[in-house]
Amino acid sequence: MEGINKATAEIIAEMDQRLTLNPEGTRRIGNFGFIELEETWGDEATIINTARISSTNQRLRSRNDFSERDTDLLYQLLRDAHGTPFETVYFRYRFIAPIFVLRQWVKHRISSWNEFSMRYRKPISVAYIPDLEARSVDGFPVLDDQALGEYEALMKQLFAWYETQYQSACQRIDGAREQGALPAKSGGRDPYRGRARELLRNAMPVAAYSDVYWTVNFRSLMNFFQLRRKADAQYEIRQYADAAFALFTARLPLLARTMQRVLDENGRSSA
């Protein structure tokens, strides 16, 4: 990929490695996007055991021990909005997505969020490029090929400007140190270069990609799926939500089927 910086090259290599090591738990999205379901804690049996704590000491060892009665109880708990047992199962996703997608995603606040920082690293020097489906409504391209070409050129210009200005700032800092105008660099991060990164990131577009770890319990994840997989959700975040749902379904199929049944029933009730 032409014109990428070191941070971006490292991320590309890591995505390729994860796709090889965990092919069933990873997806590529768009021109640079990525998502992986790295870890899960708990399963359907965890939910049932948590719900039954008030009434019995009987415990299921795993979801493989489920009876029809257990399956029915799982559905009834979710249908009747007994929420806390569903907060005992957790998921950790890693995703690389455009910043404008993250600004919608982070509104789902009942979760833990750790994001790539342009205070400490150069930006990921790739911008989201909408494909034909992304830039069309009912088959009509609202951005034509000429506009798309200008969009791509502008994104490249911004990343090139960042690199030029950062190198220039570093040269000024090093020159001032040689002249004794600034103290020599000590251990840890350089505050002068750090301030340059903080200022220059202001020019980065929301089409730039970022890298996030998202840890979320099932109750909050269900809310995310319900809102962001709707037909009227923005195209880009819907792609990520659909991919996250597919990875979740592969990991916990019974819970996924139960959730979809409840969502479908709620949708019919609303209609």
Beta strands, then each sheet from edge to edge (+ up, - down):
strand 1: 26-29
strand 2: 33-41
strand 3: 90-98
strand 4: 112-115
strand 5: 136-137
strand 6: 140-141
strand 7: 209-217
sheet 1: 1+ 2- 3+ 7- 4+
sheet 2: 5+ 6-
end
